[in-house]
Amino acid sequence: METFKWKVNSTARKEGEKASVAFFTKEVAEKVRNFHQGFDLYRPTPLRVLNHLAKHMGVSGIYVKDESYRFGLNSFKALGGSYAIGRYLAQQLTMNMQDVSFEMLRSPDVKQQIGDITFATATDGNHGRGVAWAAQQLRQQAVVYMPKDSAQIRLDNIKATGARASITDLNYDNTVRYVKQTARENGWVLVQDTSWEGYTDIPTWIMQGYLTMVAEALEQMQEVGADMPTHVFIQVGVGSIAGAVQGLFASLFNEKRPITAIVEPNKADCHYLSSMAEDGKTRHVTGSMDTIMAGLACGEPNPISWGIMRDYSDMFISCPDYVSAKGMRMLGNPLGDDPRVISGESGAVTTGLISFLMKEEILQEARERLQLDEHSRILVFNTEGDTDPENYRRIVWDGAYPVPGIE
Ligand SMILES: Cc1ncc(COP(=O)(O)O)c(C=O)c1O
């Protein structure tokens, strides 16, 4: 049965023994943002301040970084794929990243020097669309594989960039294994957002790419006159996004970093299970992982981000699908003059979760352990908009995934 499960992190290593966050510093974030700022389509995505919702929930502030506006692609993911491809091409040109711009990489001269490259990846939608989009922008090729039961519209959006894309009959993690092998056989460059032994550079660059989102959010909180967040809730699939978010917070604020909760669907809660095991090692979820949160349907943690999550997270939470459905309805139907946020299945779960944490008796202990109260300033990331518009409407209009006990 789907239910709330939570675990206070008990395996964080001591100061001095923690995972290094040297790849996720302010300086790296500046370099990455500088690269993204060179794209024609670059605009900081909005930070939405939901004052009425915060009051309703009994907290001081709720801040939603709305990545549905990122590069017209409806999700944050292209930040990672584009930066990793940029870094890879800079390396091919034996140039420093500071001296490389997107415009330069797409110029006919440079394209001629680099030659034709095919970038390959596995995706549940958003990452693959980002890689395919970046390859198209740079006049290169992309091949993308998706897990069984992926939404047709997500496949069509990837194909619309000119990439070769197809849906396999494998789950996400096996699709990753499949592309790893296929890329090797065909001499393609694998741009995967998770790591394994001997494959760490590109996944690290992808995580660094996400720093633009975090750096913008912190700057925007200052612009709206808010102090730094006291709490951050991050939804995870393989965990690369959380590694980047926590890496930058740890490197900027150290002991004063916000309280952080890692959020997953019940059906793919490999980080929660890893935390439950209390030995610091990862646990996997296998099978179909049929959650509505397609972007979070990953059963194997990225080892790079797991090290960071293990040392810097405060709580791991596993959620039923109706939590995300409620978050979608809440963000799409704001209170008072709060701005509306279109949030998809993988984007809305953290907002939905906060409402349950603040209101439900059964979560009182979790709320207290997280020190959530009227002083809390909570930052969440709407990591996708309605990337599957038909399912979005089914949930928001037809009330699919209702909250049990509520008519
Ligand atoms: C919309 C959305 N949110 C969050 C995530 C989780 O990111 P990660 O796999 O890096 O944990 C994904 C991953 O695909 C996603 O598509």
The ligand as an SDF file (V2000), in Angstrom:
LIG
                    3D

 16 16  0  0  0  0  0  0  0  0999 V2000
   11.1900   16.7850  -13.6060 C   0  0  0  0  0  0  0  0  0  0  0  0
   12.2660   16.0890  -12.8800 C   0  0  0  0  0  0  0  0  0  0  0  0
   12.4790   16.3820  -11.5990 N   0  0  0  0  0  0  0  0  0  0  0  0
   13.4470   15.7820  -10.8850 C   0  0  0  0  0  0  0  0  0  0  0  0
   14.2500   14.8220  -11.4650 C   0  0  0  0  0  0  0  0  0  0  0  0
   15.2760   14.1350  -10.6200 C   0  0  0  0  0  0  0  0  0  0  0  0
   16.5810   14.4050  -11.0090 O   0  0  0  0  0  0  0  0  0  0  0  0
   17.7250   13.3640  -10.6180 P   0  0  0  0  0  0  0  0  0  0  0  0
   17.4970   12.1380  -11.4580 O   0  0  0  0  0  0  0  0  0  0  0  0
   18.9760   14.0820  -10.9170 O   0  0  0  0  0  0  0  0  0  0  0  0
   17.5380   13.0550   -9.1820 O   0  0  0  0  0  0  0  0  0  0  0  0
   14.0650   14.4860  -12.8120 C   0  0  0  0  0  0  0  0  0  0  0  0
   14.9100   13.4890  -13.4680 C   0  0  0  0  0  0  0  0  0  0  0  0
   14.7300   13.1130  -14.6030 O   0  0  0  0  0  0  0  0  0  0  0  0
   13.0500   15.1370  -13.5490 C   0  0  0  0  0  0  0  0  0  0  0  0
   12.8250   14.8650  -14.8410 O   0  0  0  0  0  0  0  0  0  0  0  0
  1  2  1  0
  2  3  1  0
  2 15  2  0
  3  4  2  0
  4  5  1  0
  5  6  1  0
  5 12  2  0
  6  7  1  0
  7  8  1  0
  8  9  2  0
  8 10  1  0
  8 11  1  0
 12 13  1  0
 12 15  1  0
 13 14  2  0
 15 16  1  0
M  END
$$$$
